Amino acid sequence: MTLSKPLRTVGLLGGGVIGGGWAARFILNGIDVKIYDVDPQAERKIGEVMANARRAYAKLTLAPLPQEGKITFVATPEEAVTDVDFVQESAPERVDLKQELFARASRAARPDTVFGSSTSGILPTQLQRDMVNPERLVVGHPFNPVYLLPLVEICGGDKTSVQARERAREVYESIGMRPLMLQKEIDGFIADRLMESMWREALWLINDGVATAEEIDDAIRFGAGLRWSFMGTFLVYRIAGGEAGMRHFMAQFGPTLKWPWTKLMDVPELDDVLLEKIVSQSDTQAGTKSIRELEKLRDDCLVAVMQGLKSVGYGAGEVLANYENKLFSGATPAPAKIDQPIEAQRRLITADWADYNGHTNDSRYMQLSSEALDAFFRSIGFNSDYLATGRSFYTLESHIRYVNESKVGDEIVVTAQVISLDEKKVHLHSVMSKTDGTVVATAEHIYLHVDTNLKKASPIGKELLVRLEPIAKAHAKLAKPDGVGRFVGQSVK
C-alpha cells in the first residue's frame, strides 16, 4: 500500500514485552525507531526480542525484507517523539502514568503526529485528557508477540478525529498487520473482553478442582483453538448448523444458553491459595523450559500455522500473502558490484530443512538456488509490473551438484553468475557456500524468455537487458565455475 504520509521514524514510549515487540516489527519493516524506557535493562531485553523476531521472520516469509531500520535509545519521552512520523505507547497499565506520558510527549511532538496506545483496556477518552491536540490519539491494541500476530484493535475516544483513525490504520497495514476498527469505545475493546470471559471460567475450573492449568490449555489448543485461528466463532457455528445454517444451529443449541454451564459473571476470589495453585500448576506445565525457549516454541508454532494458512489463502494466511506480495513488489536495488559473482541470498538452515541424517535435505539446495536466482532476477527489474505485461521466464533445464554437507544452524550464502546470454535465453550458475567459504552445492539453470499470452519464446525486454547485459559482459571475463556443463553420471576427475 502507499502511505498518505511518509513513515520513516517511529517513537516508542515503553520498551517492555509489548514495546519490544513493536520495535521488532517496525525495525524489520525498515523503519527507524526511537525508544524511551526507564528500565536500565531495556536495551538488552529488546536485543533478545530482536534476535527472536529475526529468527521467526526468516521462517515466516521468503519475500525480501527491506534493510532493517535503526534503533536509538533516548533518555526522555520528549526525545522519543521529536521529529517522528508516528508514536506508539506501551507503558504499564496505569491511567495516571499514561496520562502524564501523553501530556509530556504531545507537547514535544509535531501537532499532526498520531499517537497509538497499546493499552489492553483503558478507554482512549481517559488517555486524551491532558494531551495537546488530543484528537490525534487512538488505541492501537496489539497482541503478543506483536512482531508476528497481525491483529491490532483501533479504538478512538470522544475527541479522536477520523483522520487519526485512518492514519493509524494505514501505518499498521503497512507493516503487515490486520486492523480491527472499533465502532464504539468500550472497556477491554473486543478481543480482551472475549478472552476475559474464558479466563474467568478457567479460574473457576481450577478453583473447583475440575481441571488443571495444563488440562484447560489442552482443551483449547487441541480443539476449538485450531478452528478459532482461521474462522472465529460465528462461521464455525454456522457450519455446525448444516445446510440450514445459523438458524438451525441457534434452534438446536440456543436453549443451552439457559443451562448452568458457566459461572461467567462470578469470578472466584484470587486469594493466596488459588494464586499458589495456579502458579504451581503453571510451573509444572512449563517444566525445564526457559522463557526464551518457550517464546521460540511459540514463534515456531505461529509461523507454522500462518504458513499453512497461506497455502490456502485464508484467515491470517491471506494477510501474510498480501504482506508478501507487497514485499515482492517493492523495488530491489541493482547489484553494487558486477565484476564478481553476485551475492543473491543468505539463509539459515532450520530444523524443518534437515533429513534423517541431520543434514540439509537434497531438495532444499534446489530451493536455495531457485530463490536466490529469483532475487537476482528481481534486481534486474523482473518484477510484478514486468509480469503484468505478459512476459516471463520459464526454466528449461536445471542441474545440481552436491559438494559438501551442511546442517541445522549453518548460514548459507548463495551467489549468482551469468554464464551466457542471448536474445531469448539466459544461463545462470549459483554457488551455495557456508560463511567460512566451504562450497556445499552448486546449481545451474537455463531460462527461456516467453510471451505468456502466445505461449512461445520472445526477446528479453529492453528494460531488463539494460541491467542484465553489463552483468553478462563482466561475468564473461570471470573464470568458468567448476562443474558448469556437467551431466548426471559424468565421472569426477
C-alpha positions as CSV (number, residue, x, y, z in Angstrom):
1,M,0.0,0.0,0.0
2,T,1.1,3.6,-0.5
3,L,1.1,5.7,2.7
4,S,-0.5,9.2,2.6
5,K,2.5,10.5,4.5
6,P,6.0,9.0,4.9
7,L,6.7,6.6,7.7
8,R,10.5,6.8,8.3
9,T,10.8,7.0,12.1
10,V,8.5,5.9,14.9
11,G,8.7,7.0,18.5
12,L,8.1,4.2,21.1
13,L,7.2,5.1,24.7
14,G,7.9,2.0,26.6
15,G,10.2,-1.0,25.6
16,G,8.8,-3.9,27.7
17,V,7.3,-7.1,26.3
18,I,4.8,-5.1,24.0
19,G,7.1,-2.2,23.3
20,G,9.9,-4.6,22.3
21,G,7.6,-6.4,20.0
22,W,6.6,-3.1,18.3
23,A,10.3,-2.3,18.0
24,A,11.0,-5.6,16.2
25,R,8.0,-5.2,13.8
26,F,8.9,-1.6,12.8
27,I,12.6,-2.3,12.5
28,L,12.2,-5.4,10.4
29,N,10.0,-3.4,8.1
30,G,12.8,-0.9,7.5
31,I,11.5,1.8,9.9
32,D,13.8,3.6,12.4
33,V,12.7,3.7,16.0
34,K,13.5,5.9,19.0
35,I,12.7,4.2,22.3
36,Y,12.2,5.7,25.7
37,D,12.1,3.3,28.7
38,V,13.1,3.7,32.3
39,D,14.3,0.1,32.6
40,P,18.1,0.1,32.6
41,Q,18.0,-3.4,31.1
42,A,15.7,-2.3,28.2
43,E,18.5,-2.4,25.6
44,R,19.5,-5.9,26.5
45,K,15.9,-7.2,26.6
46,I,14.9,-5.6,23.3
47,G,18.1,-7.0,21.8
48,E,17.0,-10.5,22.8
49,V,13.5,-9.9,21.4
50,M,15.0,-8.7,18.1
51,A,17.0,-11.9,17.9
52,N,13.9,-14.0,18.3
53,A,12.0,-11.8,15.8
54,R,14.7,-12.1,13.1
55,R,14.7,-15.9,13.6
56,A,10.9,-16.0,13.2
57,Y,10.8,-13.8,10.1
58,A,13.5,-15.9,8.4
59,K,11.0,-18.8,8.6
60,L,7.8,-16.7,8.2
61,T,8.3,-15.4,4.7
62,L,10.6,-15.9,1.6
63,A,9.8,-12.4,0.5
64,P,12.8,-10.0,0.6
65,L,12.6,-7.8,3.7
66,P,13.8,-4.2,3.5
67,Q,17.0,-3.1,5.1
68,E,16.5,-3.0,8.8
69,G,15.7,0.3,10.5
70,K,17.9,1.8,13.1
71,I,17.2,1.7,16.8
72,T,18.0,4.6,19.2
73,F,17.5,4.6,22.9
74,V,16.7,8.0,24.4
75,A,16.5,9.4,27.9
76,T,13.2,11.3,27.8
77,P,9.7,10.8,26.2
78,E,10.2,14.2,24.6
79,E,13.3,13.0,22.7
80,A,11.4,9.8,21.6
81,V,8.6,11.8,19.9
82,T,10.6,14.7,18.4
83,D,10.6,14.6,14.5
84,V,8.9,11.2,14.2
85,D,6.1,10.2,11.9
86,F,4.1,8.1,14.4
87,V,4.2,7.3,18.1
88,Q,3.3,4.0,19.8
89,E,2.9,4.0,23.6
90,S,3.4,0.8,25.6
91,A,3.9,1.9,29.2
92,P,2.5,-0.1,32.2
93,E,-1.3,-0.2,32.6
94,R,-1.7,2.7,34.9
95,V,-4.1,5.5,33.9
96,D,-2.2,8.3,35.7
97,L,1.2,7.2,34.3
98,K,-0.1,7.0,30.7
99,Q,-1.9,10.4,31.1
100,E,1.3,12.1,32.2
101,L,3.3,10.4,29.5
102,F,0.9,11.6,26.8
103,A,0.8,15.1,28.2
104,R,4.5,15.4,28.1
105,A,5.0,13.7,24.7
106,S,2.2,15.6,23.0
107,R,3.8,18.9,23.8
108,A,7.1,17.9,22.1
109,A,5.7,16.1,19.0
110,R,4.7,17.7,15.8
111,P,1.0,18.8,16.1
112,D,-0.2,16.3,13.4
113,T,1.8,13.3,14.7
114,V,-0.7,10.5,15.5
115,F,-0.3,8.6,18.8
116,G,-1.3,5.0,19.3
117,S,-1.6,3.4,22.7
118,S,-1.1,-0.3,23.3
119,T,-3.4,-0.4,26.3
120,S,-5.3,-3.6,26.7
121,G,-8.4,-2.0,28.2
122,I,-8.1,1.7,29.3
123,L,-10.5,4.0,27.4
124,P,-8.9,6.4,25.0
125,T,-11.1,9.2,26.2
126,Q,-9.3,8.9,29.6
127,L,-5.9,8.9,27.9
128,Q,-6.6,12.0,25.9
129,R,-7.5,14.1,29.0
130,D,-4.3,16.2,29.3
131,M,-2.9,16.0,25.8
132,V,-2.1,18.8,23.4
133,N,-4.1,18.1,20.3
134,P,-6.0,15.2,21.8
135,E,-7.8,14.4,18.6
136,R,-4.7,12.5,17.3
137,L,-4.8,9.8,19.9
138,V,-6.1,6.3,19.2
139,V,-5.8,3.0,20.9
140,G,-3.8,0.6,18.8
141,H,-4.1,-2.6,20.9
142,P,-1.8,-5.4,19.6
143,F,-1.3,-9.0,20.7
144,N,1.8,-10.7,21.9
145,P,4.1,-11.4,20.1
146,V,3.5,-8.1,18.3
147,Y,6.0,-8.8,15.6
148,L,4.0,-11.9,14.5
149,L,0.3,-11.6,15.4
150,P,-1.4,-9.4,12.8
151,L,-4.4,-8.2,14.8
152,V,-4.4,-4.6,16.1
153,E,-7.6,-3.1,17.6
154,I,-8.1,0.6,16.7
155,C,-10.4,2.5,19.0
156,G,-10.9,6.2,19.2
157,G,-12.0,8.4,22.1
158,D,-14.5,11.3,22.4
159,K,-12.0,13.7,20.8
160,T,-10.4,11.3,18.2
161,S,-10.6,12.5,14.6
162,V,-11.4,10.3,11.6
163,Q,-8.1,11.4,10.1
164,A,-6.2,10.0,13.2
165,R,-8.0,6.6,12.9
166,E,-7.3,6.3,9.2
167,R,-3.6,7.3,9.7
168,A,-3.3,4.6,12.3
169,R,-5.0,2.1,10.0
170,E,-2.6,2.7,7.1
171,V,0.5,2.7,9.4
172,Y,-0.4,-0.7,10.9
173,E,-1.4,-2.2,7.5
174,S,1.9,-1.0,6.0
175,I,3.8,-3.3,8.5
176,G,1.8,-6.4,7.7
177,M,-1.0,-6.1,10.3
178,R,-4.8,-6.5,10.2
179,P,-6.5,-3.5,11.9
180,L,-9.9,-4.1,13.5
181,M,-11.8,-0.7,13.6
182,L,-14.0,-0.5,16.7
183,Q,-17.2,1.4,16.2
184,K,-17.7,2.1,19.9
185,E,-15.4,2.9,22.8
186,I,-15.7,0.1,25.4
187,D,-13.6,-1.2,28.3
188,G,-11.3,-4.0,27.2
189,F,-12.3,-3.5,23.5
190,I,-13.4,-6.7,21.7
191,A,-10.7,-9.4,21.8
192,D,-9.8,-8.9,25.5
193,R,-13.5,-9.0,26.6
194,L,-13.8,-12.4,24.8
195,M,-10.5,-13.7,26.3
196,E,-11.5,-12.4,29.7
197,S,-14.7,-14.4,29.7
198,M,-12.8,-17.6,29.1
199,W,-10.2,-16.6,31.7
200,R,-12.9,-16.2,34.3
201,E,-14.3,-19.6,33.6
202,A,-10.9,-21.1,33.6
203,L,-10.2,-19.7,37.1
204,W,-13.4,-21.4,38.4
205,L,-12.4,-24.7,36.8
206,I,-9.1,-24.6,38.7
207,N,-10.7,-23.2,41.9
208,D,-13.3,-26.0,42.0
209,G,-10.7,-28.8,41.2
210,V,-12.4,-29.6,37.9
211,A,-9.2,-29.2,35.8
212,T,-5.6,-28.2,36.0
213,A,-4.0,-25.4,34.1
214,E,-2.5,-27.8,31.6
215,E,-5.8,-29.6,31.0
216,I,-7.5,-26.4,30.4
217,D,-4.9,-25.3,27.8
218,D,-5.1,-28.8,26.2
219,A,-8.8,-28.4,25.8
220,I,-8.2,-25.2,23.8
221,R,-5.1,-26.0,21.8
222,F,-6.1,-29.4,20.6
223,G,-9.7,-28.5,19.9
224,A,-11.5,-25.2,19.3
225,G,-8.4,-23.1,19.3
226,L,-7.3,-24.6,16.0
227,R,-10.6,-23.6,14.5
228,W,-10.6,-20.1,16.1
229,S,-7.3,-19.4,14.3
230,F,-9.0,-19.3,10.9
231,M,-12.8,-19.0,11.3
232,G,-13.6,-17.5,14.7
233,T,-16.9,-18.4,16.4
234,F,-19.9,-17.4,14.2
235,L,-18.7,-19.0,11.0
236,V,-17.8,-22.2,12.8
237,Y,-21.3,-22.3,14.4
238,R,-22.9,-21.6,11.1
239,I,-21.2,-24.6,9.5
240,A,-22.3,-26.7,12.6
241,G,-25.9,-25.9,11.6
242,G,-25.6,-27.9,8.4
243,E,-27.4,-26.9,5.2
244,A,-29.9,-24.8,7.3
245,G,-27.0,-22.7,8.6
246,M,-27.1,-20.5,11.7
247,R,-30.9,-20.6,12.1
248,H,-30.8,-24.4,12.7
249,F,-27.8,-24.1,15.0
250,M,-29.5,-21.5,17.1
251,A,-32.7,-23.5,17.3
252,Q,-30.8,-26.6,18.4
253,F,-28.2,-25.0,20.7
254,G,-29.8,-21.7,21.7
255,P,-31.7,-23.2,24.7
256,T,-28.4,-24.4,26.2
257,L,-27.6,-20.8,27.0
258,K,-30.0,-21.1,29.9
259,W,-28.3,-24.1,31.3
260,P,-26.0,-23.5,34.3
261,W,-22.8,-24.5,32.4
262,T,-20.8,-21.4,33.4
263,K,-20.1,-19.0,36.2
264,L,-19.2,-16.4,33.7
265,M,-20.2,-13.3,35.7
266,D,-19.0,-14.6,39.0
267,V,-15.2,-14.8,39.4
268,P,-13.5,-16.6,42.3
269,E,-11.6,-14.6,44.9
270,L,-7.9,-14.6,43.7
271,D,-6.6,-15.3,47.2
272,D,-3.2,-16.7,48.1
273,V,-4.4,-20.3,48.0
274,L,-5.8,-20.0,44.4
275,L,-2.8,-17.9,43.3
276,E,-0.4,-20.5,44.6
277,K,-2.4,-23.3,42.9
278,I,-2.2,-21.6,39.6
279,V,1.5,-20.7,39.8
280,S,2.4,-24.3,40.9
281,Q,0.4,-25.8,38.0
282,S,2.0,-23.4,35.5
283,D,5.5,-24.3,36.8
284,T,4.8,-28.0,36.3
285,Q,3.4,-27.4,32.8
286,A,6.5,-25.4,31.7
287,G,8.9,-28.0,33.1
288,T,12.6,-27.0,32.5
289,K,12.0,-24.7,29.5
290,S,13.1,-21.1,30.0
291,I,11.0,-18.1,28.9
292,R,13.1,-17.6,25.8
293,E,12.8,-21.3,24.9
294,L,9.0,-21.0,25.4
295,E,9.0,-17.9,23.2
296,K,10.9,-19.7,20.4
297,L,8.5,-22.7,20.7
298,R,5.5,-20.3,20.5
299,D,7.0,-18.5,17.5
300,D,7.7,-21.7,15.6
301,C,4.1,-22.8,16.1
302,L,2.7,-19.5,15.0
303,V,4.9,-19.4,11.9
304,A,3.8,-23.0,11.0
305,V,0.1,-22.1,11.4
306,M,0.4,-18.9,9.4
307,Q,2.5,-20.5,6.6
308,G,-0.1,-23.3,6.5
309,L,-3.0,-20.9,6.2
310,K,-1.1,-19.0,3.5
311,S,-1.2,-22.1,1.3
312,V,-5.0,-22.0,1.2
313,G,-5.2,-18.1,1.2
314,Y,-7.5,-17.8,4.2
315,G,-7.6,-16.0,7.5
316,A,-4.2,-14.9,8.8
317,G,-2.7,-16.7,5.8
318,E,-4.4,-14.2,3.5
319,V,-2.9,-11.3,5.5
320,L,0.5,-12.9,5.2
321,A,0.1,-13.4,1.4
322,N,-0.8,-9.8,0.9
323,Y,2.1,-8.7,3.0
324,E,4.5,-10.9,1.0
325,N,3.1,-9.5,-2.3
326,K,3.8,-6.0,-1.0
327,L,7.4,-7.0,-0.2
328,F,7.9,-8.8,-3.5
329,S,6.5,-5.9,-5.5
330,G,8.9,-3.4,-3.8
331,A,11.9,-2.1,-5.7
332,T,15.0,-4.3,-5.5
333,P,18.3,-2.4,-5.9
334,A,20.6,-3.3,-8.7
335,P,23.8,-5.2,-7.7
336,A,26.5,-2.8,-6.5
337,K,29.4,-4.9,-7.8
338,I,29.1,-6.8,-11.1
339,D,32.8,-7.8,-11.7
340,Q,32.3,-10.9,-9.5
341,P,29.6,-13.4,-8.7
342,I,26.7,-11.5,-7.1
343,E,25.5,-12.4,-3.6
344,A,21.8,-13.0,-4.1
345,Q,20.7,-14.6,-0.8
346,R,21.6,-15.7,2.7
347,R,19.6,-18.3,4.6
348,L,19.9,-20.1,7.9
349,I,19.3,-23.8,7.7
350,T,16.4,-24.6,10.1
351,A,15.3,-27.8,11.6
352,D,12.5,-28.4,9.1
353,W,15.1,-28.5,6.3
354,A,17.0,-31.4,7.8
355,D,16.9,-35.0,6.7
356,Y,17.2,-38.2,8.7
357,N,21.0,-37.7,9.0
358,G,20.5,-34.2,10.4
359,H,21.9,-32.7,7.2
360,T,20.2,-30.3,4.8
361,N,17.7,-32.2,2.6
362,D,18.7,-32.6,-1.1
363,S,15.6,-30.8,-2.3
364,R,16.4,-27.7,-0.3
365,Y,19.5,-26.9,-2.4
366,M,17.3,-26.6,-5.4
367,Q,15.1,-24.3,-3.4
368,L,18.0,-22.3,-2.2
369,S,19.3,-21.8,-5.8
370,S,15.9,-21.1,-7.2
371,E,15.1,-18.5,-4.5
372,A,18.5,-16.8,-4.9
373,L,18.1,-16.6,-8.7
374,D,14.6,-15.2,-8.3
375,A,16.2,-12.5,-6.1
376,F,18.8,-11.9,-8.9
377,F,16.0,-11.6,-11.5
378,R,14.2,-9.0,-9.3
379,S,17.4,-7.0,-9.1
380,I,17.4,-6.5,-12.9
381,G,13.8,-5.4,-12.9
382,F,11.9,-8.7,-13.4
383,N,9.0,-7.9,-11.0
384,S,5.2,-7.9,-10.9
385,D,5.0,-4.9,-13.2
386,Y,7.0,-6.7,-15.8
387,L,4.9,-9.9,-15.4
388,A,1.8,-7.9,-15.9
389,T,2.9,-7.1,-19.5
390,G,2.6,-10.8,-20.4
391,R,6.3,-11.6,-20.4
392,S,8.2,-14.0,-18.1
393,F,11.0,-16.5,-17.9
394,Y,10.4,-20.3,-18.0
395,T,13.0,-22.8,-16.7
396,L,14.3,-25.0,-19.5
397,E,16.9,-27.1,-17.6
398,S,18.5,-27.4,-14.1
399,H,21.4,-29.3,-12.7
400,I,22.6,-29.6,-9.1
401,R,25.9,-30.8,-7.7
402,Y,26.2,-31.8,-4.1
403,V,29.7,-31.0,-2.9
404,N,29.8,-30.9,0.9
405,E,27.3,-31.3,3.8
406,S,25.5,-28.5,5.7
407,K,23.4,-28.9,8.8
408,V,20.9,-27.1,11.0
409,G,22.3,-23.8,12.2
410,D,24.6,-23.2,9.2
411,E,24.2,-19.9,7.3
412,I,24.4,-20.4,3.6
413,V,25.4,-17.7,1.2
414,V,24.2,-18.1,-2.4
415,T,25.9,-16.2,-5.3
416,A,24.7,-15.8,-8.9
417,Q,26.8,-15.7,-12.1
418,V,25.7,-15.2,-15.7
419,I,27.3,-17.9,-17.9
420,S,25.8,-16.9,-21.2
421,L,23.1,-14.5,-22.5
422,D,21.4,-14.3,-25.9
423,E,18.3,-12.7,-27.3
424,K,15.9,-15.2,-25.6
425,K,17.8,-17.2,-23.1
426,V,20.0,-16.7,-20.0
427,H,22.2,-19.4,-18.5
428,L,22.8,-18.8,-14.7
429,H,25.0,-20.5,-12.2
430,S,24.8,-20.4,-8.4
431,V,27.2,-21.4,-5.7
432,M,25.9,-22.2,-2.2
433,S,28.6,-21.8,0.5
434,K,28.9,-21.7,4.3
435,T,30.1,-18.4,5.7
436,D,33.6,-19.8,6.0
437,G,33.7,-20.3,2.3
438,T,33.1,-24.0,2.1
439,V,31.1,-24.8,-1.0
440,V,28.2,-27.2,-0.2
441,A,26.4,-27.2,-3.6
442,T,26.3,-25.6,-7.0
443,A,23.4,-25.3,-9.5
444,E,22.9,-24.1,-13.0
445,H,19.7,-23.2,-14.8
446,I,18.8,-22.2,-18.3
447,Y,15.8,-19.8,-18.6
448,L,13.8,-19.1,-21.7
449,H,12.1,-15.7,-22.0
450,V,8.5,-16.2,-23.2
451,D,5.3,-14.3,-24.2
452,T,2.9,-15.8,-21.8
453,N,-0.1,-14.9,-23.9
454,L,1.2,-16.6,-27.0
455,K,3.0,-19.4,-25.1
456,K,6.1,-19.0,-27.2
457,A,9.7,-17.7,-26.9
458,S,10.2,-14.0,-27.2
459,P,13.1,-11.5,-26.9
460,I,14.0,-10.4,-23.4
461,G,12.7,-6.9,-22.7
462,K,15.0,-4.0,-23.2
463,E,14.2,-2.7,-19.7
464,L,15.8,-5.9,-18.3
465,L,18.7,-6.0,-20.8
466,V,19.8,-2.6,-19.7
467,R,20.8,-4.1,-16.4
468,L,21.5,-7.7,-17.5
469,E,23.9,-7.1,-20.4
470,P,26.5,-5.2,-18.4
471,I,26.5,-8.0,-15.8
472,A,26.8,-10.7,-18.6
473,K,29.8,-8.8,-20.1
474,A,31.5,-8.5,-16.8
475,H,30.9,-12.2,-15.9
476,A,32.2,-13.3,-19.3
477,K,35.7,-12.2,-18.1
478,L,35.5,-14.5,-15.0
479,A,36.8,-18.0,-14.8
480,K,34.3,-20.7,-15.7
481,P,32.8,-22.0,-12.5
482,D,33.7,-25.6,-11.5
483,G,31.1,-28.1,-12.7
484,V,29.4,-25.9,-15.3
485,G,28.0,-28.1,-18.1
486,R,28.4,-31.4,-16.2
487,F,25.8,-34.1,-16.8
488,V,24.4,-36.7,-14.4
489,G,26.8,-39.6,-14.0
490,Q,29.8,-37.8,-15.5
491,S,33.0,-39.1,-13.9
492,V,34.8,-36.9,-11.4
493,K,38.4,-36.3,-12.0
